[in-house]
């Protein structure tokens, strides 16, 4: 505001000088004309500032090292290619029994659902798609992710549409340092989105599944991923980024920012997450740098669950793990026969993502909720 007023001062001085040089006979005109002119000047200046974009942090718009950057066409966007909803469109009305188990070419049976909850708008987005094949052992790499927008849906839509392409075109993917590819992709898409001038932001939690051997998760924000074990317990694949966490508070305050408690801990009294894509007005305190976790898929790993905070606000990890096992498998927690382990059922699995979102609403979540449930036992033949 001080900058706006300082920029207005020369304009106001010039108006006064010009007005004094005029001879106006009408008292009405003499009173109201300067007020109107000054008002229009203020409005014009405010509009000009509202259109100002934060400075780009991108060094070059050139396509280098396999990055697509501004060369992504509309036809390449995920929302233009997906055969399922991405959260921004209504769920298809086909019976749940007819849902695809391997949507968009993913190699593992998957369930997905998204709902606005008590909100009047939908800011969540999600993705499921095949992203590539490794060179050495020809393993299929499938990509799953949720994006929880705040302040609008532009950032979550932008990331859902493009992040997979950024990964796919990274020199490190899929045969090199995948965690390095992840970090580069998150930081690059953050720069590119901020460069659009849009002010909103989004949390990002995505997972790459390599064949039936390993999972690599990258998370920035408070969406979350877990692996569900056969006994109904959870193995965390991500860590929430909250401003009140000691390490996040230190990072923010070391940069000169503040963390204030206002109903919950917030960055600069505004945002209740400390890492996200976008949020240009909170630079540099909000970062898109993700934490990455890699896990070998073990014999007792049953499911991968990725969901936005609308689910996790009312359910802890083990609750979700136990719920997914009960809803997806026959013989859990009570075996059908002694010694017979629980087995996932295709029809039950199709419903599980939806049931998890409904369960979160029943437990009191009023937020947008998105959930993806992936069976780690059933590969596409």
C-alpha positions in Angstrom: 0.0 0.0 0.0 2.9 2.4 0.8 4.3 1.8 -2.7 0.9 2.5 -4.2 0.5 5.7 -2.3 4.1 6.8 -3.1 3.4 6.2 -6.8 0.1 8.2 -6.6 1.8 11.2 -5.0 3.4 12.6 -8.2 0.0 12.2 -10.0 -1.8 14.0 -7.3 0.7 16.9 -7.3 0.4 17.2 -11.1 -3.5 17.3 -10.7 -3.3 20.1 -8.2 -0.9 22.2 -10.3 -3.1 21.8 -13.4 -6.3 22.5 -11.4 -4.8 25.7 -10.0 -4.0 26.9 -13.5 -7.7 26.5 -14.6 -10.4 29.1 -14.1 -13.7 27.4 -13.2 -16.8 29.5 -12.7 -19.2 26.7 -11.5 -18.8 25.9 -7.7 -20.3 22.4 -8.4 -17.7 21.6 -11.0 -15.0 23.2 -8.9 -15.8 20.8 -6.0 -16.6 17.5 -7.8 -14.4 17.4 -10.8 -11.1 17.0 -8.9 -12.7 14.3 -6.8 -13.8 12.4 -9.8 -10.4 12.7 -11.5 -8.6 11.7 -8.4 -11.0 8.7 -7.9 -10.4 7.5 -11.4 -6.6 7.8 -10.9 -6.7 5.7 -7.7 -8.8 3.0 -9.4 -6.5 2.9 -12.4 -3.5 2.6 -10.2 -5.0 -0.2 -8.1 -6.0 -2.1 -11.2 -2.5 -1.8 -12.6 -1.0 -3.2 -9.4 -3.5 -6.0 -9.3 -2.3 -7.0 -12.8 1.3 -7.0 -11.8 2.8 -10.4 -11.7 5.4 -11.6 -9.3 8.9 -11.7 -10.9 9.7 -14.9 -12.7 12.3 -17.1 -11.1 12.9 -18.9 -14.3 16.2 -18.2 -15.9 15.1 -19.1 -19.4 12.1 -20.2 -21.3 14.1 -22.4 -23.6 13.5 -26.1 -23.7 16.6 -27.7 -22.3 17.5 -31.2 -21.1 14.3 -32.7 -22.2 12.1 -30.2 -20.3 8.9 -29.3 -22.1 8.3 -25.9 -20.4 6.1 -23.7 -22.5 6.0 -26.2 -25.3 3.2 -28.2 -23.7 0.2 -28.1 -26.0 -3.4 -28.4 -24.9 -3.7 -31.9 -26.4 -0.8 -33.1 -24.1 -2.6 -32.0 -20.9 -3.7 -34.8 -18.6 -7.3 -33.5 -18.5 -7.5 -33.8 -22.3 -6.2 -37.4 -22.3 -7.7 -39.1 -19.3 -10.5 -41.6 -19.6 -11.6 -40.9 -16.0 -12.5 -37.8 -14.0 -9.6 -35.8 -12.7 -11.6 -34.2 -9.9 -12.4 -31.2 -11.9 -15.3 -32.9 -13.7 -18.2 -34.8 -12.3 -17.7 -38.5 -11.6 -19.0 -40.6 -14.5 -22.4 -42.1 -13.8 -21.7 -45.6 -14.9 -22.2 -48.3 -12.3 -19.2 -48.8 -10.0 -19.0 -52.4 -11.2 -18.2 -51.2 -14.7 -15.3 -49.0 -13.6 -11.9 -49.5 -15.2 -9.4 -51.3 -12.9 -6.5 -50.2 -15.0 -7.4 -46.6 -16.0 -5.1 -44.7 -18.3 -2.8 -47.7 -18.8 -1.7 -48.1 -15.2 -0.3 -51.6 -14.5 -1.9 -52.1 -11.1 -5.6 -52.3 -10.2 -6.8 -49.0 -8.8 -9.8 -47.3 -7.2 -10.4 -43.5 -7.2 -12.9 -41.0 -6.0 -13.3 -37.3 -5.4 -16.0 -35.2 -3.7 -16.6 -31.6 -2.8 -17.8 -32.4 0.6 -19.5 -29.5 2.4 -17.6 -26.9 0.2 -19.3 -25.0 -2.6 -16.3 -25.4 -4.9 -13.9 -28.2 -5.9 -10.2 -27.4 -5.7 -8.9 -31.0 -5.6 -7.5 -32.8 -8.6 -6.0 -36.3 -9.0 -4.2 -38.4 -11.6 -3.6 -42.0 -12.5 -1.6 -42.9 -15.6 1.1 -45.0 -17.1 4.2 -42.9 -17.4 6.8 -45.1 -19.0 8.9 -48.3 -19.1 12.4 -48.7 -17.7 15.2 -49.5 -20.1 16.9 -52.3 -18.2 14.2 -54.7 -17.1 11.2 -53.2 -19.0 9.3 -52.5 -15.9 6.1 -50.4 -16.3 6.1 -47.2 -14.3 2.7 -46.0 -13.2 2.1 -42.5 -11.7 -0.5 -41.6 -9.1 -1.1 -38.3 -7.4 -3.4 -35.9 -5.6 -3.4 -32.1 -5.7 -5.2 -30.1 -3.0 -5.6 -26.5 -4.2 -6.1 -23.5 -2.0 -7.2 -20.0 -3.0 -8.6 -21.5 -6.2 -8.2 -24.5 -8.5 -5.8 -23.1 -11.0 -2.6 -24.4 -9.4 -4.0 -27.9 -8.7 -5.3 -28.1 -12.3 -2.0 -26.9 -13.7 0.0 -29.5 -11.7 -2.4 -32.3 -12.5 -2.2 -31.5 -16.2 1.6 -31.1 -16.4 3.6 -32.7 -13.6 3.6 -36.1 -15.2 4.9 -34.6 -18.4 7.7 -32.8 -16.5 8.7 -36.1 -14.9 8.5 -38.1 -18.2 10.8 -35.6 -20.0 13.3 -35.4 -17.2 16.8 -36.9 -18.2 16.8 -38.8 -14.9 13.5 -40.5 -15.5 12.9 -43.5 -15.3 16.4 -45.0 -15.3 18.4 -42.5 -13.3 18.1 -40.7 -10.0 14.3 -40.6 -9.7 14.3 -38.5 -6.5 16.4 -35.9 -8.3 14.0 -35.9 -11.2 11.1 -35.5 -8.7 12.7 -32.5 -7.0 13.6 -30.9 -10.3 10.1 -31.4 -11.6 8.4 -29.9 -8.5 10.6 -26.8 -8.4 10.3 -26.3 -12.2 6.5 -26.5 -12.2 6.5 -24.1 -9.2 8.5 -21.6 -11.2 6.4 -22.1 -14.3 3.1 -21.7 -12.4 4.2 -18.6 -10.6 5.2 -17.2 -13.9 1.6 -17.3 -15.1 0.7 -14.7 -12.5 -2.0 -16.7 -10.8 -1.9 -16.2 -7.0 -3.3 -19.6 -5.7 -1.4 -22.7 -4.7 -1.7 -26.4 -4.2 -0.2 -29.2 -2.2 1.2 -32.1 -4.3 1.6 -35.7 -3.2 2.5 -38.2 -6.0 3.9 -41.7 -6.2 5.7 -43.7 -9.0 5.3 -47.4 -8.8 8.0 -49.4 -10.7 6.7 -52.8 -11.7 6.0 -54.8 -8.5 9.3 -53.8 -7.0 9.4 -50.3 -5.5 7.5 -47.1 -4.8 8.9 -43.6 -4.9 6.8 -40.9 -3.2 7.3 -37.1 -3.4 5.3 -34.8 -1.2 5.0 -31.1 -0.7 2.2 -30.1 1.7 -0.3 -32.0 3.8 -1.7 -34.5 1.4 -0.4 -38.0 2.3 0.5 -41.4 1.1 0.7 -44.7 3.0 1.3 -48.4 2.2 -1.3 -50.7 3.8 0.2 -53.9 5.3 -1.6 -57.2 5.4 -2.3 -56.9 9.1 -4.1 -53.6 8.6 -1.4 -51.3 9.8 0.2 -48.4 7.8 3.7 -47.7 6.6 4.0 -43.9 6.0 5.3 -42.9 2.6 5.1 -39.1 3.3 5.4 -36.5 6.0 3.0 -33.6 6.3 4.5 -30.1 6.0 2.9 -28.0 8.7 4.1 -24.5 9.7 4.0 -25.5 13.4 6.6 -28.3 12.9 9.9 -27.3 14.5 12.0 -27.8 11.4 9.5 -26.0 9.2 9.2 -23.1 11.6 12.9 -22.7 11.7 13.2 -22.8 7.9 10.6 -20.1 7.6 11.9 -17.8 10.4 15.4 -18.1 9.2 14.2 -16.7 5.9 12.6 -13.7 7.8 9.0 -15.0 7.8 6.6 -15.6 10.7 4.6 -18.5 11.9 1.4 -17.4 13.8 -1.3 -19.4 15.5 -4.7 -18.4 14.1 -7.0 -21.3 14.7 -4.0 -23.4 13.5 -0.3 -22.5 12.8 -0.1 -20.4 9.6 2.7 -18.9 7.5 2.5 -15.1 7.7 -0.9 -15.6 9.5 -2.3 -16.9 6.2 -1.5 -20.4 5.0 -1.8 -23.6 7.1 0.8 -25.6 5.1 4.4 -24.7 4.7 5.2 -26.4 1.3 3.2 -26.1 -1.9 3.4 -25.2 -5.5 2.4 -21.6 -6.2 1.5 -19.1 -3.4 3.7 -16.4 -5.0 2.7 -13.8 -2.4 4.3 -16.0 0.3 7.7 -16.5 -1.4 10.2 -17.5 -0.3 8.7 -18.9 2.9 6.6 -21.5 1.0 8.7 -23.9 -1.0 7.8 -26.6 -3.5 10.8 -28.7 -2.6 9.4 -32.2 -1.8 10.4 -34.8 0.6 11.0 -38.1 -1.2 10.6 -41.6 0.2 11.5 -44.8 -1.6 10.3 -48.2 -0.5 10.8 -51.8 -1.8 7.4 -53.5 -2.2 7.4 -56.4 0.3 5.3 -59.6 0.4 2.9 -58.2 3.1 2.4 -54.8 1.3 -1.2 -54.9 0.1 -2.3 -51.4 -1.0 -1.0 -47.9 -1.7 -3.3 -45.1 -0.6 -2.9 -41.4 -1.6 -5.4 -38.9 -0.3 -5.9 -35.2 0.3 -6.0 -33.7 3.8 -9.8 -33.8 3.8 -9.4 -37.5 4.5 -6.4 -37.3 6.9 -7.9 -34.5 9.0 -10.4 -37.0 10.4 -8.6 -40.3 9.9 -5.1 -41.4 11.1 -2.9 -43.7 9.0 -3.8 -46.9 10.8 -7.5 -46.1 10.6 -7.3 -45.7 6.9 -5.2 -48.8 6.5 -7.6 -50.9 8.5 -10.6 -49.5 6.6 -9.1 -50.2 3.2 -8.3 -53.8 4.2 -11.9 -54.4 5.4 -13.5 -52.8 2.4 -11.2 -54.3 -0.3 -10.6 -57.8 1.0 -12.5 -61.0 1.8 -11.2 -62.6 5.0 -10.1 -59.5 6.9 -9.9 -59.3 9.9 -11.4 -62.7 10.3 -10.1 -65.4 7.8 -12.6 -67.3 5.8 -10.8 -70.4 6.8 -8.0 -70.9 9.4 -4.7 -70.0 7.9 -6.1 -68.5 4.8 -4.9 -64.9 4.2 -7.1 -62.0 3.2 -7.5 -61.6 -0.6 -8.4 -58.5 -2.5 -11.6 -58.6 -4.5 -12.0 -56.7 -7.8 -15.5 -55.4 -7.2 -14.8 -54.4 -3.6 -11.7 -52.6 -4.7 -13.6 -50.5 -7.3 -15.7 -49.2 -4.4 -12.9 -48.6 -1.9 -11.8 -45.1 -3.0 -15.4 -43.9 -2.9 -16.1 -45.5 0.4 -13.0 -43.9 2.0 -14.2 -40.5 0.9 -17.7 -41.1 2.2 -16.2 -42.4 5.5 -14.2 -39.2 5.9 -17.4 -37.1 5.4 -19.2 -39.3 8.0 -16.4 -38.6 10.5 -16.9 -34.9 10.1 -14.7 -33.8 7.2 -16.2 -30.7 5.5 -13.3 -30.4 3.0 -12.9 -31.5 -0.6 -11.8 -35.2 -0.4 -9.9 -37.2 -3.0 -8.5 -40.7 -2.6 -6.7 -43.2 -4.7 -6.3 -46.9 -3.6 -3.8 -49.1 -5.6 -3.6 -52.8 -5.2 0.1 -53.8 -5.0 -0.7 -57.4 -5.6 -2.5 -57.3 -9.0 -0.4 -56.4 -12.0 -1.8 -56.0 -15.5 -1.2 -59.1 -17.6 
